[in-house]
Amino acid sequence: MANLPDNFSQNAFNRRMSGFGYGSNSSGRVVELRLKLADIERRTDAVQNELNRLDDQWGEVNEEIKSLEVAC
């Protein structure tokens, strides 16, 4: 193992690295990140559904505009 400085604290190192998904709390961090990812995916699906709805609505409006142009 590498020589560590005299003021090195393994506990402090573990706490600091746990924020990056390492150390004693890494499984908790992984669960937290997976929950955040699931929430992002859920919101992404909702946004995509809304975009699809608006696209369909725009298609209907566009068809109505074309029919009005023909009528004029």
MOMOFEN-V981002 format. One record per backbone hydrogen bond with DSSP energy under -0.5 kcal/mol. CO is the residue of the C=O (numbers start at 1). NH is the residue of the N-H. Records with the same first field share a line. If there is no record, write none. Layout:
CO=NH  NH
This chain:
5=8
8=10
9=13
10=14
11=15
12=16
13=17
14=18
15=19
16=19
17=20  22
18=21
23=26
25=29
26=30
27=31
28=32
29=33
30=34
31=35
32=36
33=37
34=38
35=39
36=40
37=41
38=42
39=43
40=44
41=45
42=46
43=47
44=48
45=49
46=50
47=51
48=52
49=53
50=54
51=55
52=56
53=57
54=58
55=59
56=60
57=61
58=62
59=63
60=64
61=65
62=66
63=67
64=68
65=69
66=70
67=71
68=72
